[in-house]
Amino acid sequence: MKTTAPQEAFLQAFHAEHPAVTAEAFAGGRAPDGRSSYEILCDQVSGSTRVLDLGCGDGLLLELLARTPGRQLAGLDLSSHSLALARSRPALSEARLEAGRAQELPFPDNGFDACVSHMALMLMGEIEHVAAEVARVLAPGGVLACVLGGGAVGGEAYERFLTLLRHTMEAAPAAQRIPALGDRRTRSREGLDEVLGPAGFAAVDWETVPIDLSGPVEQVWAAVSGLYDLGPLDRTTVEGLRKAFFAEVRDMTTSDGRVPCAFRIRVATTRLA
Ligand SMILES: C[S@@+](CC[C@H](N)C(=O)[O-])C[C@H]1O[C@@H](n2cnc3c(N)ncnc32)[C@H](O)[C@@H]1O
């Protein structure tokens, strides 16, 4: 059995119930320059024609990429439920959308000019296999551009939510805790270099960007409660967390009813050397 089997089974089960959760939570978020995290990633590969989206989910990023005429697009994801949503997008009728593992890509060598991955690389185990596979399917000089989660900005609702969540998880029975996901090295520039360098990639260009998710409390709750950790929690526990969150952010709600909320993304970009 693969060492990543429990993690991947968890991700598949979670996305069977929540096939578009990431796009629903984060597509409305904005960087200081007005772009969403998906648009930022799209711009990182603006010169590339053949683009693969690793962990493409419901296909939102691919749809943005498809706005550039002449692109040849492919997407891969573990979740057949998320892929079904991607396949239903008219803009992706020509895209090659495959169910599978990033560790064993079903694509030929040198077939892509760029590989993008939005909020997915940091969930993947056996990360050296992923790096080697991406290097294999990219043409020489090919670009790898990823958006990775970078935690709370601080002093806003996401930070308070994470504190409440930590207390909730400490009190939750073991059966309601999720397996450890991904490889910690994807959370730092040095760690990512350690993973990608041996596969032939140059040192990563690493940028931290705050993404604003502020809005009415229900909207902010919908965004933050999409985290994987909530998946196995029972209804009563989630409802308790929701109530505690609403109470916790009351003092920071502005007079026009907005709750300040933000998270950081890391934009990591490199090329095959
Ligand atoms: C947080 S979601 C992001 C989805 C999409 N990229 C987005 O941002 O809207 C992570 C996605 O990566 C996929 N994923 C995680 N590990 C994977 C793996 N080893 N191979 C393929 N897909 C994987 C999950 O199934 C999930 O759809």
The ligand as an SDF file (V2000), in Angstrom:
LIG
                    3D

 27 29  0  0  0  0  0  0  0  0999 V2000
   -7.3870   22.7180   -1.8730 C   0  0  0  0  0  0  0  0  0  0  0  0
   -7.9040   21.8870   -3.3240 S   0  0  0  0  0  0  0  0  0  0  0  0
   -7.5310   23.0740   -4.5970 C   0  0  0  0  0  0  0  0  0  0  0  0
   -8.2840   22.8430   -5.8720 C   0  0  0  0  0  0  0  0  0  0  0  0
   -8.0270   23.8780   -6.9690 C   0  0  0  0  0  0  0  0  0  0  0  0
   -6.6350   23.8730   -7.3780 N   0  0  0  0  0  0  0  0  0  0  0  0
   -8.4160   25.2490   -6.4720 C   0  0  0  0  0  0  0  0  0  0  0  0
   -7.5610   25.9580   -5.9520 O   0  0  0  0  0  0  0  0  0  0  0  0
   -9.5960   25.6230   -6.6070 O   0  0  0  0  0  0  0  0  0  0  0  0
   -6.5820   20.7300   -3.5650 C   0  0  0  0  0  0  0  0  0  0  0  0
   -6.8160   19.7970   -4.7150 C   0  0  0  0  0  0  0  0  0  0  0  0
   -5.6320   19.0150   -4.9300 O   0  0  0  0  0  0  0  0  0  0  0  0
   -6.0310   17.7000   -5.1950 C   0  0  0  0  0  0  0  0  0  0  0  0
   -4.8990   16.8180   -4.8430 N   0  0  0  0  0  0  0  0  0  0  0  0
   -4.3180   16.6920   -3.6350 C   0  0  0  0  0  0  0  0  0  0  0  0
   -3.3230   15.7790   -3.6930 N   0  0  0  0  0  0  0  0  0  0  0  0
   -3.2810   15.3360   -4.9760 C   0  0  0  0  0  0  0  0  0  0  0  0
   -2.4760   14.3900   -5.6630 C   0  0  0  0  0  0  0  0  0  0  0  0
   -1.5100   13.7130   -5.0390 N   0  0  0  0  0  0  0  0  0  0  0  0
   -2.6860   14.1970   -6.9790 N   0  0  0  0  0  0  0  0  0  0  0  0
   -3.6810   14.8700   -7.6330 C   0  0  0  0  0  0  0  0  0  0  0  0
   -4.4820   15.7610   -7.0270 N   0  0  0  0  0  0  0  0  0  0  0  0
   -4.2850   15.9990   -5.7150 C   0  0  0  0  0  0  0  0  0  0  0  0
   -7.2550   17.4930   -4.3330 C   0  0  0  0  0  0  0  0  0  0  0  0
   -8.0450   16.4040   -4.7870 O   0  0  0  0  0  0  0  0  0  0  0  0
   -7.9580   18.8470   -4.4660 C   0  0  0  0  0  0  0  0  0  0  0  0
   -8.8560   18.8990   -5.5380 O   0  0  0  0  0  0  0  0  0  0  0  0
  1  2  1  0
  2  3  1  0
  2 10  1  0
  3  4  1  0
  4  5  1  0
  5  6  1  0
  5  7  1  0
  7  8  2  0
  7  9  1  0
 10 11  1  0
 11 12  1  0
 11 26  1  0
 12 13  1  0
 13 14  1  0
 13 24  1  0
 14 15  1  0
 14 23  1  0
 15 16  2  0
 16 17  1  0
 17 18  1  0
 17 23  2  0
 18 19  1  0
 18 20  2  0
 20 21  1  0
 21 22  2  0
 22 23  1  0
 24 25  1  0
 24 26  1  0
 26 27  1  0
M  CHG  2   2   1   9  -1
M  END
$$$$
